[in-house]
Amino acid sequence: MMLSESQKASFDALMQEKLLMSESKVVVITGASSGIGEATARLLAKQGNAVVLGARREEKLQKVVSEIVSDGGSAVYCVTDASKASDQEALARKAIETYGRIDVWVNNAGIMPLSLLSEDKVEDWDKCVDVNLKGVLYGIHACLGIMRAQKNGHIVNIGSLSSHQTGLTCGVYAATKFGVRAISETLREEEAAAGSGIRVTMLAPGMIATELPQSLTTQEGRDGMQAAYDALAIPAESVAQSVAFAVNMPENTAINEIIIRPTAQRL
Ligand code: NDP
């Protein structure tokens, strides 16, 4: 049967999609016990990838892994505090021992303890920097050497709209997320210059319905943020789809940044 040019193009696109779907990758995700990390793990596992989950709450990780496995997917976990370099090294080791390589590393773990700078919450500042900023660096530390040796890989960093803008109470959180953008862009340029084949993507989400508002450190803050999220936030699955989009592009194509927010979110 002869195909027209447009039929041939659609056939090629379909085959390309099937090929991409069948190419299993090993994907490590920090902060995979809830929200964006969990949704990303579930979606990428459903697409045929092997996923390695890291976070602190073991019972949550166990539940996600057992549900992925009983759905026919492949998943393991390693209890990981992203603010500890040694924990992230152990997470990478778990991936290598189980699957032999790391194709994608998603630096997703994060907290949002917002406060005015004048409130002087030094402990919250430390935690925010340790998880959101140093956690991303420790993730890069854990996987970059492995990816360099493989001569390919993909590092996905979860930034935020706060990687681009700040405002009242956002000083430290935005500082960490501006930092994630700076690290992502630097890493992109360095890996391109080195010809390492490693892709870098930063996701910059707006309000996404997850447990994040619960990481504010006052009841009043949590209640106010939760109410704002309940009114506007979109599901974590939408961010997971954006990660999958970047991951599933051909190896010679890097999606370097995606900004995703509710249509109705003004700022
Ligand atoms: P959740 O609170 O639902 O998820 C955060 C995840 O990070 C959890 O799995 C938590 O697991 C993990 N985590 C927190 N601290 C640590 C730590 N020290 N070590 C390891 N894991 C840790 O929120 P989201 O899914 O929304 O957050 C994911 C990322 O998305 C964050 O980086 C956040 O800044 C970013 N983001 C979210 C937005 C939103 O509106 N939801 C908007 C913009 C960015 P556990 O407690 O088990 O360790």
Boltz pocket constraint, residues with backbone or C-beta under 6 A from the ligand:
constraints:
  - pocket:
      binder: B
      contacts: [[A, 30], [A, 31], [A, 32], [A, 33], [A, 34], [A, 35], [A, 36], [A, 37], [A, 54], [A, 55], [A, 56], [A, 57], [A, 58], [A, 60], [A, 80], [A, 81], [A, 82], [A, 83], [A, 107], [A, 108], [A, 109], [A, 110], [A, 111], [A, 112], [A, 131], [A, 158], [A, 159], [A, 160], [A, 161], [A, 204], [A, 205], [A, 206], [A, 207], [A, 208], [A, 209], [A, 210], [A, 211], [A, 212], [A, 213], [A, 215], [A, 236]]
      max_distance: 6.0
